[in-house]
């Protein structure tokens, strides 16, 4: 007769299984991971979530590949529920101590189930990324690959919940797909994000390249714009993810959380008068002006190293989350090129999808036109920016600080672009083109033939009589008002309050299905 197994024995067996699962790839691999300067997936989750809030899902899962059961805890991914600042989230973290963080069948199944649950219950998704992509031999053969293609829930998420990702170590395949599909991604310096690693690249094409050259932080922060933030360490990356989340709602049915502030919404910007030069060719740092306007001088900038003549940032006005789009005169005199267009479009889609009102601060002499810009499809990109702006239904407030020239006046939410309000400082210059360019275009031949071209240009500039001041537009009610610069914060706070009376900051989410990477 078989001896009856007691509950104590069953519980002892359960605890042994759990302990083995908690160690993932085992102590030796964990030690090697630490020696390489990395945290484990469990340690990363612990740093991300409120203490004691993590509830793991699928903790006893493992690879379904025969013979791998005892060495594939979690099949290399840890998934579960938790809280950040008391707010519920779902989190997944790939563990590189199990098969180098590659993705097998069970790994993929767990990730898909987590995303499904996040959408079902309206919880943000946090991805702690590092890993080697699809695992071989799991993905080999027609049967192996057929059920491991991009899941529909990733491709059709439609910004229903915020997706917040990090690249904490070298990431190929899955972690890269998640990152470029996210609303926010931070990359740690020293990591690589790419479709496939250098070794695979060399085997396939013969190209020899370092991970840094292939997909290091400079590549994505400065050239591709596929990362929104760069971190010096894993701790910095996790804090950046939390900081971004504080501006986000839990899901698309909610508005972003309001923040307590003691900063007076009627506070005057006395220092702004002396800070912003009235002379249009003198540069100043727009970031300082943004700091003067927003609550407590605090804002969170996205893509600061990409498209650097345009600033995109999240901030608060009287406790309300807003997205700020502002020109940066310190770079290219504030003019926008193809990268700035992509940056603006991406940010407008983010803000409109998650009910974040938009504030535009103009100081732009136009677009940077050149043969290289044309080769980068700048006309298409300018129109994409315009199309996104025209479809955005969150409150939109627009202030012309110093200049807004040509088509760029529209892209920065000038009249006809659906703004709740367009106002200007008295120093503003609004026109089809700046006087220097206009004179050169109209009188180019005359200037070439002049005995003293410099003197002739100065004389023509004096007679270039088109009124660029904001008063002409205000007089015909083409803009709403000309305001005292010192009242900029007060005006924006008041207008924002009125714009949100009946429907809050809720949008129609017409941009929710715009691709997250384009």
Secondary structure, DSSP 8 states (H G I E B T S, - for coil): ------HHHHHHHHHHHHHHHHTTT-HHHHHHHHHTT---HHHHHHHHS-TT--EEESTT----STT-GGG-GGGGEEEEEEEETTEEEEEEEE-TTTGGGEE-HHHHHHHHHHHHHHHHHT-EEEEEEEE-EE-TTTT-HHHHHHT-S--HHHHT-TTSS-EEEEEEEEEETHHHHHHHTSSEEEEETT--EESS-HHHHHHHH-----HHHHH-HHIIIIII---SEEESSHHHHHHHHHHHHTTS-SSTTS--------S-TT---TTHHHHS-SSTTS---HHHHHHHHSGGG-EEEESTTSSTTEEEEEEEETTEEEEEEEE-TTTGGG-B-HHHHHHHHHHHHHHHHTT-EEEEEEEE--B---HHHHHTTHHHHHHHHHHHHHH--S-EEEEEEEEEETTHHHHTT-TTS--SEEEEETT-EEESS-HHHHHHHHSHHHHHH-SSHHHHHHHHHHH-----BHHHHHHTTSSSEEE-GGGHHHHHHHHHHHHTTTTTT----TTTTS-S--
